[in-house]
Amino acid sequence: MLRLYDSRLSGNSWKIRILLSQLGLAYERITLDLQKGETREPSFLQISRFARVPVLVLDGRPIVESGAILLHLAEGTPYLPDDLYLRAEVMGWLFFEQADLQKAIAIPRVLHLRGLAHAKKQDIERLHAEGYPGLEKLDHWLLSHTWLVGESYTIADLALSAYVALAGQGGYDMARFAGIRDWLVRVQEQRGWVRLIPEDGPAADA
Ligand SMILES: N[C@@H](CCC(=O)N[C@@H](CS)C(=O)NCC(=O)O)C(=O)O
């Protein structure tokens, strides 16, 4: 039995829901309220040593970090190549996303969603200055490649696309990135892909 701890707007948790859907795996979903501090509850800290979602609990054992969960679930499926070089390439993109993009996109987005964009303007500008170079590198790659690794969609595309699709919500000007724009369409056309918030329209995901 699989159990996913997530939160409604978390892009990292969204990655896991997409892959679970694409693999056709049933799971129990427990959605925490981050604004109420539910990730810091003692009962959750037993499961999540870093006090963050997502956490996937597999036969009673928790896996933390979205990249680790994706790698575990994708093992033996078309979403993670067998070839060792291509696997290293997948991991390279996963690490790049965490180091160069994830916080630089997620924090401005949270500040915008919580109505703090004006008060935290300087923080947002600093994070944008960190995030744009990563987006430019990603776009540069995508202008000459259909997928991030090899010739097909992998968890690298899935993992990178989540926060990149949400960057506009954090005030990033995404109109300048044609390679990213076309790739996001290809990613979202993959079988089993799910919206961040199923009940909302496309604008909530983009
Ligand atoms: N590197 C982690 C980042 C996870 C993360 O930042 N999770 C956020 C939500 S997207 C969280 O749980 N924050 C704790 C909180 O706001 O209380 C991953 O990829 O899973």
The ligand as a Gaussian input file, in Angstrom:
#p B3LYP/6-31G(d) Opt

LIG

0 1
 N       13.907000      19.198000      -1.790000
 C       12.584000      18.871000      -1.333000
 C       11.812000      20.140000      -1.130000
 C       10.465000      19.870000      -0.488000
 C        9.792000      21.157000      -0.081000
 O       10.365000      22.242000      -0.147000
 N        8.543000      21.024000       0.359000
 C        7.790000      22.163000       0.791000
 C        6.493000      22.254000      -0.008000
 S        6.823000      22.310000      -1.753000
 C        7.434000      21.989000       2.261000
 O        6.982000      20.940000       2.657000
 N        7.688000      23.010000       3.089000
 C        7.438000      22.909000       4.491000
 C        6.536000      23.974000       5.031000
 O        6.289000      24.962000       4.304000
 O        6.068000      23.815000       6.158000
 C       11.896000      17.947000      -2.349000
 O       12.229000      18.025000      -3.535000
 O       11.039000      17.133000      -1.952000

